[in-house]
Amino acid sequence: MSKQLELLFKDAAGKSRKVIIKEPKDNLTPGQAQSALDNLVQADIFFGKEGEDLYATAVGAQYVSRQIEPVYVNPEA
């Protein structure tokens, strides 16, 4: 099963944005997640083509797990 951490934000126009971290550290505390989100917002280094802040507001963080179960695999492939 693969696991990712999604850091969720709103840009300056209110559009949802996210940063995906593959193979994150397990068992992050809410404080650690909030600190990571706040650091990205405060860095103020990510801007769109027209200069808009892409990560203006921290929204939250969540783990996303995905499990793959093969149904058929071609033995000749």
Steps between C-alpha positions, in 0.01 A plus 500: 500500500637842410455802722521871424461815704291776345555856620186698413490873426292775340664738257444877499186453286356234734575206269602171666866401469702211641854381543544122494784338693577139411618264774440744786595450861230305684305630798544873453337700775253778420762748622766364264259513207392854586862609526578358155195672350582832667862485383388457139254789525752728670779415253306706244703356209237327283319723251286445193554650154329823599678532836220356713595315820442128433510396868340797674301318770563171678194274503617167642704185454393141444649159437375324187551123468458297185494122469539326164354152444586351160211320329693375197863514396607396151777243552650587160538869572 
